[in-house]
């Protein structure tokens, strides 16, 4: 299930932040300038997609340096909260 969760998180991120998946694979997230509203829209999209609630934006920001870090963190959050 982890790969399915990761793929869905990538899709939501790309849609909310206006980037394509190829860009994400080639760059680090720190290079992407995101407005607070983009991050909020992303989190709301993840919440809607998986039927969870998440409100610790400070913790999330610590995990948004690389795509892999963000995906690992959010996949774990989704899987824990869906149980």
Phi, psi and omega per residue, in radians:
X1 nan -0.477 -3.088
X2 -0.991 -0.723 -3.126
X3 -1.144 -0.681 3.097
X4 -1.102 -0.757 3.110
X5 -1.096 -0.815 3.140
X6 -1.045 -0.782 -3.134
X7 -1.096 -0.698 3.134
X8 -1.183 -0.717 3.096
X9 -1.061 -0.746 3.098
X10 -1.055 -0.798 3.133
X11 -1.038 -0.790 -3.141
X12 -1.115 -0.766 -3.133
X13 -1.072 -0.823 -3.123
X14 -1.074 -0.734 -3.134
X15 -1.164 -0.788 -3.080
X16 -1.262 -0.575 -3.011
X17 -1.845 0.020 3.036
X18 1.186 0.636 3.062
X19 -2.184 2.807 3.063
X20 -1.792 2.854 -3.029
X21 -1.083 -0.599 3.121
X22 -1.095 -0.680 3.102
X23 -1.065 -0.774 -3.135
X24 -1.048 -0.674 -3.110
X25 -1.213 -0.455 -3.033
X26 -1.744 -0.182 -3.037
X27 -2.283 2.888 3.035
X28 -1.682 2.631 -3.064
X29 -1.114 -0.483 3.129
X30 -1.058 -0.431 3.128
X31 -1.316 -0.326 -3.130
X32 -1.555 2.104 3.128
X33 -1.525 1.962 -3.118
X34 -1.905 2.361 3.012
X35 -1.367 2.751 3.113
X36 -0.984 -0.659 -3.128
X37 -1.143 -0.570 3.097
X38 -1.138 -0.774 3.136
X39 -1.136 -0.740 3.108
X40 -1.073 -0.792 3.116
X41 -1.072 -0.681 3.103
X42 -1.091 -0.859 -3.133
X43 -1.095 -0.747 3.108
X44 -1.091 -0.656 3.090
X45 -1.113 -0.723 3.097
X46 -1.144 -0.755 3.111
X47 -1.026 -0.834 -3.132
X48 -1.110 -0.766 -3.080
X49 -1.096 -0.662 -3.042
X50 -1.905 -0.036 3.121
X51 1.164 0.691 3.136
X52 -2.146 3.000 3.003
X53 -2.115 2.410 3.122
X54 -2.505 2.253 -3.078
X55 -2.385 0.212 -3.123
X56 -1.728 1.337 -3.078
X57 -1.171 -0.532 3.104
X58 -1.113 -0.751 3.107
X59 -1.140 -0.749 3.132
X60 -1.045 -0.717 -3.101
X61 -1.075 -0.480 3.089
X62 -1.202 -0.334 -3.064
X63 -1.912 0.324 -3.103
X64 -1.933 0.538 3.112
X65 -1.499 -0.720 3.097
X66 -2.227 2.729 3.118
X67 -1.042 -0.783 -3.090
X68 -1.089 -0.743 3.125
X69 -1.095 -0.809 3.134
X70 -1.086 -0.787 -3.116
X71 -1.139 -0.754 3.113
X72 -1.068 -0.808 -3.122
X73 -1.103 -0.900 -3.086
X74 -1.211 -0.583 3.080
X75 -1.085 -0.754 3.105
X76 -1.101 -0.762 3.125
X77 -1.068 -0.831 -3.118
X78 -1.071 -0.838 -3.091
X79 -1.124 -0.634 3.107
X80 -1.207 -0.694 -3.041
X81 -1.455 -0.265 3.109
X82 -1.479 -0.203 -3.081
X83 -1.279 nan nan
